[in-house]
Amino acid sequence: MPATDSTTPNPWPGIGLTATDAPKPTDVSLISDALDRFNIDTTAIDDRRPLAVLVRDSPTRQVIGGLTGRTSLGLFFLDLFFLPRELRGGGLGSEILRRAENEARARGCRMAVLYTISFQAPGFYAKHGWRRLGEVPCDPPGTSRVFMTKDLDPPTAP
């Protein structure tokens, strides 16, 4: 629901400010595309692409989990990673992560970044060569956002 702060005088005539928890997809897209255009104009590099490794239920072909992120300016940003509980612990998550990292390498990425929550998967990522950059406390008390990175050096020949 939109919420407008009308308690402060507006020093920018013709400009309205709105805080909302429901931005329109077109508004988010406009901001994302404008920032991407700025980055391209500044760097002359036009390489932003989504990256996903999807897990589908074989009978229904419905997505039931997987990984989403993006690559841009030599970085792989891992945004979301989820597997249903019954698919965890058997190596599927490791394979999904391996495929995403390999695709990022193929796109020329040299580094990867993500954040997870302390009760989610920092140990999983550490097991796969990710290292902590830092932590920021969040709720509930005792919990933190854990920021991690990984060098995506080209794979070595066996």
Secondary structure by P-SEA (a helix, b strand, c coil): ccccccccccccccbbbbbbccccaaaaaaaaaaaaaaaaaaccccbbbbbbbcccccccccccbbbbbcccccbbbbcbbbbcccccccaaaaaaaaaaaaaaaaaccccccccccccccaaaaaaacccccccccccccccccccccccccccccc
